[in-house]
Amino acid sequence: MEELIKSIDEITKDEVIKVVISNKKNKDIKYNKINIVLKEKNNKEYYQIEKYTDKQVFHENIEKDELNTKLLEYIGDNYKQLAAWTISKTFDLKVSKKGKIFLGKKNSDNSNMVNKSHNKEKNYILKEGMIIQPLIDLGVFTKEGKVVKSKYDKYKQINRFIEIIDDEIKKNNYKELTILDFGCGKSYLTFVLYYYFVEIKKIDVKMIGLDLKADVIKKCNDIAKKYNYDNLSFELGDINGYRFTDKVDMVITLHACDTATDYALYNAIKWNTKMIFSVPCCQHEFNSQMKSDEFSLLTKYGIIQERMAALMTDAVRANLLESIGYKTQLLEFIDIAHSPKNILIRAAKGKVSKEKREKALNEVNNLISEFNFKPTLYKLLKDDKLI
């Protein structure tokens, strides 16, 4: 026992990141394996114990100073093997049939394990505990404002979108905003955005959602009335040719299909919109036009051509926005594992040098020339002598 205590003390001399206990002594021992992982919540570190049976995992949290006691409780009498990691060392402890202790250790850089093992609470803008009716109706939150476990990915995606907008909003002290949401559909994201602007940012917002389906518009207007969202309304209309005479501060377009995104961007540009947030969808236009003798490798395989055409479409859109004075970024909207349609165009009216604008347009012209493209947004801007 004394030898085991010394070995455990040696392992825990430095802060332990993770422990894996295995190789149980007999079949009567309930858990097949035990993991102990260093966690952090609300700036307090602790260890979480994960105990595995054939079908379930049981969790227990302990204080950091309880680790030695727990390790001694598990190893020796119940289990014969323990692996442990600190920032700079890896340990392997084994107990023989006769109870002899063998402790191996080696120097190693385990700093990459820290992020995996520390579960720091993400500082989301839409926090658990907030009573956000659209998220409750969407099934993301319970009535008490807790995240529904099966909807956690959706919760992260919505927060990610809000964060991308928030990064731009906080650059200026906006008191009021007029926002147009093209192709809003029946998604509750429009309602969540309204909540963010009015309740969190305390901005006086006038927000209009636009869609082609009359039943969707009616339903959305009814929901806005139900939530008492007085300055949120929905209108029936097509992105192509939509008329709006007042100033527009922000245009949002999520998953507008194919060239509908181009018409939304064109309208935003015509209105001299300050901010544009667009998640394009179904980029078919370039795929049907794409030809190249010099780079025929990219058109040889259908799946490669389709993906390259989609990426080129959004690269051209971003460059065209840059060429007329928008500071433009292409950002990952959500993890590609959840959706391949994960590129978001964020553009903000700003000071873009003449040299940078000319270069952006030259790059578009070169791509058009090489692959025989006829981009809708390019034609719309060219016809209006905007480029």
N, C-alpha and C positions, 0 to 999 in steps of 0.2 A: 504493500500500500504506500509505503514511504517513497518508493521509486516512482510510482504512478503520480503521486503528488508533485514530486520534483519535475517530472516531465511536463505535467499540465502547467506548472508555474513557469517553466521555460517557454512554453508555447504562448502564454498570455502576458509575457514580460512586455511585449509591444502590443499595440491595439490590434485585435483580431478582426479581420474583415468578414471572414466566412469559415464555417466548420461543417464538414460532412462526416457523419457517424454511420458506420455500416457493419455488415458481417455479424448479425446477431448470434448469440451463443446457442440458442435453442428455439424450437418452433413456438413455444409458449409465449415468447416475447411478442407483444402486440404490434410494434411498429417495425417495418422492414428497413427503414432508413430515417435518419433525422438530420435535417439541415438547420444550421443556426446562422443567421445573417444579420449584419450590422445595419440598422435603419436610422432614419432621422425624421422627426416630425415636430413642427413648432419649435425648431432650434434645439431640440432635446434628442440625444442619441440613446438608443436602446437596442436590445437583441430580440429578433423574432425567431421563434423556434417553429419549424415546420416538421410535423411528424406524419410519416407516410404509412398507410396500410395498403392493401391491394387495391382498394377502391376509393379511398378518401384521404384528405390531408387535413390535419388538425393543427391549429395555430395557437401559440402562447407567446406572450411578450414578457421579457424579464429586464430588470435593471442591468446596467453594464457590470456592476460589481458582483452580480450573481453568476457570472459565466463560469468561474472556476468550480463552484459548487455543482452546477448542472453537468459540466463535463465529467466530473468525478462520479456523479450519479449514474451517468449513462455508460461510461467506458469501464471495462474491467469485468463487472458482474453481468452486464447485459450484452455489450457489444465488444468486438475484438479489434476494430479498426477505426482510426480517426485521421482525417486529413484536415489541415488548417492552413489558412493564408493570412499573413500580415502584409503590410505595404512592401516590405523588403525580404521576407522569408516565406518558404513553403515547408510545412512539417508533415511527416507521415509517421503516425504512432500505431504500433501493432502489439497485441497481447497474445502470447503463445498459449498453447493448451495447458501448459504448466504454470501460466500466470506471469511469465517473464516479459518484461517491457522492452520493446525496441523502438527507439526514437530516431528517425532520420530527419535531417534538416538541410536545406540548401538556400543560398542567397538567390533571390529572384525579384524582378520588378513586377509587382502585382498592382501597381497604381491604376491600371486599366479596369480593375475589378471594383474600384470604389464607386464609380458612377452606377454600376449595375447593382451594387449591394445597398447603396444609400438610396433611400426612397424619399428624397426631399419633396415636400409638398409643392406642387406647381402653383404659382400665383396666378390663377386664372382670373380673367376679368369678370366672367359670369361665375360667381362662386357658389358652392353648395351652401344651402341655407337661405339663399335669396328666393323669394316667392315670385317666380317669373312665369306668369300664366301661360304664355305660348309654349314654354318648355314643358310645362305640366301637361298641357293638351297634346303635345307631340309625343308624350310618353318618355321623355328624357329625364324629367324630374318627377319625384313623388309629390304629393300634396304638401309634404313638409319641406320640400326643396332639396331632397337628397337625390343624388344621381342613381338612376336605375342601372344596375350592374350590366345588364345586356345592352344598354345604350351608351356605355362609356365612350366608345369610339366616336359615336355621333356627337356626344358632349364635347370631346376634344376637337372635332372638326369645326363645330360651330364657334368654339372659343378661338380656334386658329384664325378663322375668317375675321372675327371681331378684332383680334390682335393686329392683323394686317391693316385694317382700317384705322385702329387706334394709333398705330405708329405714325400715320400720316396726320391724323386729326390733332395730335398733341403738339405738332410743330407750330400751330397757330392757335390763338385764343379766340376760337369761333363762338359767337354769341347766337347766331342763327344760321341755318342751312336750308337750302331747297334741294331735295334729292329725288331723282327719278330712278326707279327700279324697272328696267326693261325685262319683259318675259318673266314676271314674278312667279307665275304659276300659283299653285295652292300651298307652296312651301311656307312653313312658319318662320323661315329665316328673316323675311321682311319684317314680321312683327317683333322678332328678337332684336333686330337692328333698331327699330323704333324705340324699344325699351332702353337699349344701350345709349342712344343719343339723348333721350329725354330724361330718363331716371338716373343714369350713371354720369353722363357728361354734362347734364343740365343745359343742353343746347335747345334753343327754340327752333324746332324742326317742322318744315312742311314736306311731307313725303308722299309721292304718288307711285303706285304700282301699275304697270301696264301689261295687259295680256290679251290674247286673241279670243279666249273662250268666255262667253257671256255668263255661263253658270259659275265659272271660277271667280269672275269679278264680283258677282252678286254675293257669293259665299264669303269672299274676303272682306267686302264692305260690311257684311253682317258681323263678322268676327271683330273687325276694328271697332264697331259700335259696341259690341259686347264688352270689349276691354276698355272702353272709354278712351280710345286713342283718337282724339279729336282731330289732329292734323295729319292723319294717315288716311288716304283714300285710294281707290282703285278705279281704273278707267279701261274701257274696251278700246283697243287700238293696235296697229301694226307698227313695229319698230321702223320699218321702211316708210318714210313719209310722215311720221308723227310730227305734229306742230305744237310748239310750246313757246309762248311769247315772253314769259318772265325770265329772269336770270336763273341759271342752273349752277349750283355749286358742286354737285356730285352726281355722277351717273354710275349705276351698278347694273351689271348684266351677268347673270349666272346661267351657264349652259344654254345660251342662245345658239340655236343649231346653225352650223355652217356659216353662210354669209350674213345671217341675221346679226352676228357679232360685228361684222363690218359696218352695217347700217347703224348699229348702236354707237360704235366708236365715231362714225362720221357725224352723227347728230351731236354727240358730246363735243366734238371739235368745233362744229358750227356755232354751238352755244357758248364757246369759249369756257367750257366747264373747268373748274379748278382741279377736280380730282376724278379719276376714272378707276373703277375696279371691275375687271372683266375676267370671267372664267369661260373660255371658249369651249365649244363642243362640236363634235362631228365635222371635222375639217375636210370636206370632200373636194372642194374646188380645185386645189392644187394637184390632188391625186389624179384627177381626170385630165389635167393639162400637162403633166410632167413628162418632158422628153429631154434627152441629152445624149450627144455623141461622146463627149469628153468624159462624162461621168455615168456611162450606161450601167455600171455596176450597181448604182443606186436604183435603177429602174428594172433591173433584171429579175428581181424577186418581189412578188406582189406585197408580201408583208413588210419588207424593208421599205419599198416605195411608199406604202400607206403611212408608215410611221414617220419617215423622213418628210413627207409632204405635210403632215400635221405639224411637225416641229418647225418646218420652214414657214408655214402659214403664220404662226404666232411670232416668229422672229421678224418677219416682214411687218406685221402689225406694230410690234414694239418699235422698230426702226422708223416707221412712218410717223408714229406719235412723237418720237424724238426729233424727227426732221422738221416738225412744225412747233417745237418749243416745249415739249413735255419731258420732264425727267422720268424715265421709264425703267421699270424693273420687271423681270419675269421671275415669279416666286413659286415654290412648291406649296400648293394650297392644302392638300392632304397627302398622307402617305400613299405612294403608288400601289401598295399592297391592297388598299381599299378601293382605289379607282385609278385607271390609267389617265382619266381626264383631270389631271391634278396641277395644271399650270394656271396661275393667276397673273394677269397683266395689271400692274399697279402703275398709274401715270399721274403725275402732278405737274400743273403748270408752273414753270420756273425759268430761271436763266440758263439757257443752253447756248453755248458759244456757236457762232456762225460756222466755224470749222467743224465742230462736232455734228451740227445739223446737216451740213453738206456731205460729210463722210457717211452718215446714216443713210441718206438718200442714194448716194453712189453705190453703197452695198446692196440696197434693194434693186437698183437698176442692173447691177451685175448679175444678181441671182435671177431676175426676170429674163435677162438676155440668155443666160446659160440654160435654163430649164423651160423656156417658152411659157412662163407664167403670165396670167392676166388677172392680177388681184383686184377684187371688187373695191376694196378700200382705196387702193392706188388710183383706180379710174375715177372714183367719186371725188377724191381730192384734186386730181389733175383737171377734171372738167370744171371745177370751181376755182381753178388757178391758185390753190392753196399750197401746192408743191410745184 
